[in-house]
Amino acid sequence: MANFLTRPVLALALAGLVPAATLAQDGDPGAYLAARVAAASSDYRAASDWFTRALADDPANQALVEGALISAFSLGEIDKAVPLAHRLVEAKAPSQPAALVLLADRAQRQDFEAILKGGPTGLGPLVDKLAMAWAALGAGRMSEALAAFDGIAQAGDGLEAFGLYHKALALAAAGDFEGADAILTGSDGRTLHVMRRGSIAHAQILSQLDRNADAIAMLDRSFGADADAGIDALKARLGAGEKLTYDVARNATEGMAEIFFTLAGALSGEGDDGSTLLYARTTIHLRPDHTEALLLTAQILDNEGQHQLASETYARIPTSDPMFFVAEIGRADALRADGKTEASLEVLQGLARSRADLMQVHLALGDALRREERYADAVAAYDAAIARVEAPERQHWPLYYSRGICHERLSHWAEAEADFRKALALNPDEPQVLNYLGYSFVDRGQNLEEALSMIERAVAARPESGYIIDSLAWAYFRLGRYQDAVEPMEKASLLEPVDPIVTDHLGDVYWAVGRKLEARFQWRRALSFDPEEKEAERIRRKLAVGLDALLAEEGAKPLSVAESAND
């Protein structure tokens, strides 16, 4: 789906393709330039402040007005954006962001007659048609609304699913659950595939029809083993015999919210994050408790580097929501990305106390502790996560793999090997585990033939992974197959050109085949890539005395012995 937000003048200015004077004119060039830099880096808060300052000196500049509007809109401050949108309309300046702001404002105020009288918004045929259909329903014109939804479904151009889905929501909002179910199940002859929120709506509709068992079966078909906490909670309530309330779109305003969440979901990961963010912000303006839109908004902000805004958005999801723990894990990630590591850990530790029943929470805490190299604490968290898995299945292999890494770093090799082998028992072809266990065996000088087989399988699965190819070359090296090690080690170095370990290994391989000048060059390069101090000391020693002398100092077998043993 194409980006519906076209901002030609502002976009060109941000790209430096038109002069600052186009926007700033006789106003404050410093404010304009600051706004430009902030907008280019998605710093919406700063951009909003600077655009507002620039507008104080040049209030008639339409591009500055639109820049201020987009910044406020991206912050979720639609009330602040509304007067800016009116200024653009009054100036007859075409602006899709302004049209979206005004549509959202009227829908939020339930001024459906104004939407109907206003006609097409310029936001595209799909948004226009769906908005008019929901506005008709909000204005009490049910027959007109249903006809409008049918018109969308029959128009072709890939819009059939949108028309049918929103018609089903509208029928459910009016209490016609049988009609809504007929559309969602495809019993009217047209198969409809819906996203997660559509499945939730269908489950609620079936429950209203006293068909909880059918609702559970539908959710099982839709999600299988990939169900999240929200879906699991829904199934538990259905299984307990609870009659679910239909609340996905109870009225026209909430129906409008679903328009923009549907589009945000369709764009997510495919289109421009800025457009997706505005759709999600519109959804939240129309329905502040829209959990999925809040999560999507926070994820976009985090991806854009706006970690503080992401944290604030995650924090809006209440503790009573089944997806609260997902939001808290997201908030912890945003805090860590913002450099607030201790605050991030405190969030996860608090969550582990309040939601001690959830495996995912302990897993997230374990991962966070492992990143901070607090391996013993991480093991305890992984222990708690594994204890909450009654019967480990394929998808649980990361629990054992991650705990195995921590045991290996703590020099608990027996426990580490047991965890890695358990991970492989659950997922025999997982290249990460094959590589880690195989490399560990190589590094320890144990089970070298088995290790080589594991690493070769990992390479077959990930032929462009520099780290895995380095493991293969290093296995050849430890087996004394030095010439065999050269080609994969050179390839690993090309794939990981600034990795100190890979570069150090390349130097060792070159030394082993007699290319000593090149070996020293690679060791010097490895030092320039900031290796850990222990490794740096070893590299400096190799530069001073050579690899053979270092191996003798360490009491290791000389290269010739290892090589001749495998000739």
Salt bridges, closest charged atoms under 4 A:
ASP105 OD2 - ARG109 NH2 3.13
ASP111 OD2 - ARG109 NH1 3.81
GLU113 OE1 - ARG141 NH2 2.90
GLU144 OE1 - ARG141 NH1 3.65
ASP150 OD1 - LYS167 NZ 2.79
ASP181 OD1 - HIS202 NE2 2.76
ASP181 OD2 - ARG211 NH1 2.96
ASP188 OD2 - ARG190 NH2 3.58
ASP210 OD1 - LYS243 NZ 3.46
ASP214 OD2 - ARG211 NE 2.86
ASP220 OD1 - LYS235 NZ 2.56
ASP228 OD2 - ARG196 NE 2.75
GLU242 OE2 - ARG237 NH2 2.81
GLU254 OE2 - ARG250 NH2 2.58
GLU254 OE1 - ARG287 NH1 3.23
GLU258 OE2 - ARG197 NE 2.73
GLU258 OE2 - HIS290 NE2 2.96
ASP289 OD1 - ARG287 NE 2.90
GLU292 OE2 - ARG196 NH1 2.84
GLU292 OE1 - ARG197 NH1 2.91
GLU292 OE1 - HIS290 ND1 3.71
ASP302 OD1 - HIS307 ND1 2.56
GLU312 OE1 - ARG45 NH2 3.19
GLU328 OE1 - ARG331 NE 2.86
ASP338 OD2 - LYS340 NZ 3.47
ASP357 OD1 - ARG355 NE 3.53
ASP367 OD1 - ARG370 NH2 3.41
ASP377 OD2 - ARG374 NH2 3.16
ASP383 OD1 - ARG403 NH1 2.69
GLU408 OE1 - ARG409 NE 3.18
GLU417 OE2 - ARG421 NE 2.99
ASP419 OD1 - ARG403 NH2 2.78
ASP419 OD2 - HIS407 NE2 4.00
ASP429 OD1 - ARG457 NH2 3.42
GLU450 OE2 - ARG421 NH1 3.10
GLU464 OE2 - LYS491 NZ 3.67
ASP470 OD1 - HIS505 ND1 2.95
ASP484 OD2 - ARG481 NE 2.90
GLU490 OE2 - ARG515 NH2 3.57
ASP504 OD1 - LYS542 NZ 2.52
ASP508 OD1 - LYS542 NZ 2.72
GLU518 OE1 - ARG515 NE 2.83
GLU533 OE2 - ARG540 NH2 2.58
GLU553 OE2 - ARG541 NH2 2.59
GLU554 OE2 - ARG538 NE 2.84
